[in-house]
Amino acid sequence: MNPLLEKVVAISIGLFVAAIMLPIALVTMANATWTGDNGSVDPTVILIVTVLLPVLGVIGIALYFLKSD
């Protein structure tokens, strides 16, 4: 198979999985309580899912298509 096609297929599968998992995580956090009771969400988890994960995804996709020397 063409190497570029392999990259496109791998990225599309990864984005498809992220498109399924991220909304589930965001809805779970939105429905959770913000107090210390059962079901509370740690602020670190909120930061990772809403900020760091999308940024790392964009960086990963960009690096995947950059040519190495």
N, C-alpha and C positions, 0 to 999 in steps of 0.2 A: 504494500500500500504506500501511497505517496506520503512522505514525512509531514508535509503541510496538512494533508487531510487527517493524519493521525492527531496532530495538534488540535485541529478544529473539532474533531470528534471528542477528544479528551476534555477540552474546555467546555464544549456544549453540555457534556454529561455533568461536569462539575457545577456549571451554572444552573442546570436543571435541578440538581440535588439541593443547591443553595436556595433556589427559588421555592422549593418545597419546605425546607427546614426553617428558614429565617422568619417567614410569617407565622409559623407555629410558635416559635420562640417569642416573637414579639407579642402575640395574643396572650400567651401564657404569662408573660411579664405584666401585661396590661391588666389582666384579671387577678393578679396576685395582690396581696395586701402589702402596704409599704411599712407597716409596723413590724415589731419583732415577733409577732405571732407565727403560728404554723402557716406555711405557704408564702412567707416573705421571700423576696428576691434580694440577693446580695448586690450591692452597687457595683461590685467588680464584674459580675455577670452581665449587668445591664451595659456597662461600658464596653465589654468585649463584643457583645452581640450587635450593639447599635453603632459603634464607632470603629473599633479596631478590625473586626472581621471584614466589613466591606472595603476598608482601606487596604488591608493585606490581600484581599481578592484582586483588587485593581492592580496592585503592584505585582502580584504573581502573574496575572495575565500579560502585563506589559513585559515582564522579564522573560516570559515563555516565548514571546515572538521576537525578542532581540537576538541578533546574531552574535554568537560568541567568536572570539578571535582564535 
